[in-house]
Amino acid sequence: MKRLLLTVTFAAFAGVASAQTTVVISPEQATVIREYIVTQEPAPVELPADLTLEVGTALPETIELRPLEAPDLDVQYRYVVVDGRTFLVELETREIVHIIE
């Protein structure tokens, strides 16, 4: 099975620790994910006007996340498609961990 490489970076600022997670996927994995999502025909998503979509952004509960069940991928992420871009989301935190253009 193909696996996503997960890189975790930790930083401490003035005694407060924060973490940022970055998911690195190969071009082949991105292709498998894109092909899977195209077959799923995801419904349009309405976003709050003040929401900025970038790695680390936590998505509100009002946005429906779909399971990523692409073949040959051993991942536990959900996804949402907005304006043709696919956002991989960590389910527990609802944070965007990777963007596929």
C-alpha positions as CSV (number, residue, x, y, z in Angstrom):
1,M,0.0,0.0,0.0
2,K,1.1,3.5,-0.7
3,R,1.4,5.7,2.4
4,L,1.4,9.4,3.0
5,L,4.6,10.7,4.5
6,L,3.7,12.7,7.6
7,T,6.0,15.4,8.8
8,V,5.4,17.2,12.1
9,T,7.0,20.4,13.1
10,F,6.9,21.7,16.6
11,A,7.7,25.3,17.6
12,A,7.6,27.1,20.9
13,F,6.8,30.8,21.3
14,A,7.1,32.6,24.6
15,G,6.6,29.4,26.6
16,V,3.5,28.4,24.6
17,A,4.0,25.3,22.3
18,S,2.2,25.2,19.0
19,A,2.3,22.5,16.3
20,Q,1.9,22.5,12.6
21,T,1.4,19.4,10.6
22,T,2.4,19.1,7.0
23,V,1.4,16.1,4.8
24,V,3.7,15.4,1.9
25,I,2.2,13.3,-0.9
26,S,3.9,12.1,-4.1
27,P,2.6,13.1,-7.5
28,E,1.4,9.6,-8.0
29,Q,-0.7,9.7,-4.8
30,A,-2.1,13.1,-5.8
31,T,-3.2,11.6,-9.1
32,V,-4.9,8.7,-7.3
33,I,-6.7,11.1,-4.9
34,R,-7.8,13.4,-7.8
35,E,-9.1,10.4,-9.8
36,Y,-11.0,9.2,-6.7
37,I,-12.6,12.6,-6.0
38,V,-13.7,13.1,-9.6
39,T,-15.7,9.8,-9.4
40,Q,-17.3,11.0,-6.2
41,E,-18.8,14.2,-7.7
42,P,-18.5,16.2,-4.4
43,A,-21.3,18.7,-3.8
44,P,-20.6,22.4,-3.8
45,V,-19.5,23.9,-0.5
46,E,-20.4,27.2,0.9
47,L,-17.7,28.8,3.1
48,P,-18.0,31.6,5.6
49,A,-16.8,34.8,4.0
50,D,-14.0,35.3,6.6
51,L,-12.5,31.8,6.2
52,T,-9.0,31.6,4.7
53,L,-8.2,28.2,3.3
54,E,-4.6,27.3,4.0
55,V,-2.7,24.5,5.7
56,G,-3.4,24.8,9.4
57,T,-6.8,26.3,9.1
58,A,-9.5,24.6,11.2
59,L,-12.7,24.1,9.2
60,P,-16.0,24.8,11.0
61,E,-18.4,22.0,11.8
62,T,-20.9,23.4,9.3
63,I,-18.6,22.2,6.4
64,E,-19.3,18.6,5.5
65,L,-16.1,16.6,5.2
66,R,-16.1,13.5,3.0
67,P,-14.1,10.3,3.7
68,L,-11.0,9.8,1.5
69,E,-11.3,6.1,0.5
70,A,-9.1,6.1,-2.6
71,P,-7.7,2.7,-3.5
72,D,-4.1,2.0,-2.5
73,L,-3.9,4.8,0.0
74,D,-3.6,4.1,3.7
75,V,-4.8,7.4,5.1
76,Q,-7.2,8.6,7.8
77,Y,-8.1,12.0,6.3
78,R,-11.3,13.6,5.1
79,Y,-11.5,16.0,2.2
80,V,-13.5,18.9,0.8
81,V,-13.3,20.5,-2.7
82,V,-13.6,24.2,-3.1
83,D,-13.1,26.0,-6.4
84,G,-11.4,23.0,-8.0
85,R,-8.9,22.6,-5.1
86,T,-8.9,19.6,-2.8
87,F,-8.2,20.1,0.8
88,L,-7.2,17.1,2.9
89,V,-8.4,17.5,6.5
90,E,-7.4,15.8,9.7
91,L,-10.7,14.5,11.2
92,E,-10.1,15.1,14.9
93,T,-8.9,18.7,14.6
94,R,-10.7,19.5,11.3
95,E,-7.4,21.3,10.3
96,I,-6.3,21.4,6.6
97,V,-3.1,19.3,6.3
98,H,-2.6,19.4,2.5
99,I,-3.9,21.2,-0.5
100,I,-4.0,19.6,-4.0
101,E,-4.3,22.2,-6.7
